[in-house]
Amino acid sequence: MLIIPMVCGLLFGLGTFFVVRPGALTNRVTQFRSRLEHGMIWLIRRAQSRHRADLAIVGFQASEMVSRKLTTMFIAGASALGLIIVFNAFSLQVSKLLVLIILSSALTFGFFLPDSQMRAKAKSRRQDFLHAFSSYLDLVNVLLAGGAGTETALIAAAEAGDGWSFTEIRGALTRARSSRRSPWVELATLGTTYNIAEISEVAGSVQLAGEHGARIRLSLSARAESLRNRHMGEIEAEAQSATERMGIPMVLLFIAFIALIGYPAVNLVLKSF
């Protein structure tokens, strides 16, 4: 219960100090603002360097990511402080070391929570993009088999699909036409930007096949099949992992059932001593 009087006394003392010396408030605010700006710039640059590909594929700006991190850190810290106040209100003894551990853990959790959320969303988007890209290669392969040219097949296949993946592919092809570069170069750049190595590998192999006069359609077909097999392998692995997790509740239910049945006998034995 001593926390609230201490906070009130601290605020009263600060207010009295700034009334007596009003110029100190302006200087302190200016210094705090300057340090805050430098800290924000450092956090933004660090977020750009560490999460460049994830930010690009999710569609976040580095400043927005830093704002999310600070917001969640403040919410987690406020929640932990409120929990400590509740403990004190119910006369539960909480040591200073435990208070420090709770606050530091909450602030750390709040600061890094947006990173894990963004990585999970970026992973999901990469899987969706690979699935759409394998379908796109199949469409290109069908158009090439029908007698269409390479560039015509690439553009027509991109126009046939919807969603953000096909939108990105159409954007890459548009940039290739406007800059008069190979579409496979732009697709490889797109894979590098989003940290999707499979797209860069497909673009590089198809471009190499075209330069050596090989049959591009066969190369596309092989790459599309490889992407499909990899995607199916990931789906099967996730399904097996989910199946294994489903066994944990069954084991816990079985243990609870055995404990429920055996409790009367154990209780009777303990009372006999």
Stockholm file with secondary structure:
# STOCKHOLM 1.0

chainA/1-273         MLIIPMVCGLLFGLGTFFVVRPGALTNRVTQFRSRLEHGMIWLIRRAQSRHRADLAIVGFQASEMVSRKLTTMFIAGASALGLIIVFNAFSLQVSKLLVLIILSSALTFGFFLPDSQMRAKAKSRRQDFLHAFSSYLDLVNVLLAGGAGTETALIAAAEAGDGWSFTEIRGALTRARSSRRSPWVELATLGTTYNIAEISEVAGSVQLAGEHGARIRLSLSARAESLRNRHMGEIEAEAQSATERMGIPMVLLFIAFIALIGYPAVNLVLKSF
#=GR chainA/1-273 SS CCHHHHHHHHHHHHHHHHHHCHHHHHHHHHHHHHHHHHHHHHHHHHHHHHSHHHHHHHTCCHHHHHHHHHHHHHHHHHHHHHHHHHHHHTTCCCCHHHHHHHHHHHHHHHHHHHHHHHHHHHHHHHHHHHHHHHHHHHHHHHHHHTTCCHHHHHHHHHHHCCHHHHHHHHHHHHHHHHHTCCHHHHHHHHHHHTTCHHHHHHHHHHHHHHHTTCCHHHHHHHHHHHHHHHHHHHHHHHHHHHHHHHHHHHHHHHHHHHHHHHHHHHHHHHHHC
#=GC SS_cons         CCHHHHHHHHHHHHHHHHHHCHHHHHHHHHHHHHHHHHHHHHHHHHHHHHSHHHHHHHTCCHHHHHHHHHHHHHHHHHHHHHHHHHHHHTTCCCCHHHHHHHHHHHHHHHHHHHHHHHHHHHHHHHHHHHHHHHHHHHHHHHHHHTTCCHHHHHHHHHHHCCHHHHHHHHHHHHHHHHHTCCHHHHHHHHHHHTTCHHHHHHHHHHHHHHHTTCCHHHHHHHHHHHHHHHHHHHHHHHHHHHHHHHHHHHHHHHHHHHHHHHHHHHHHHHHHC
//
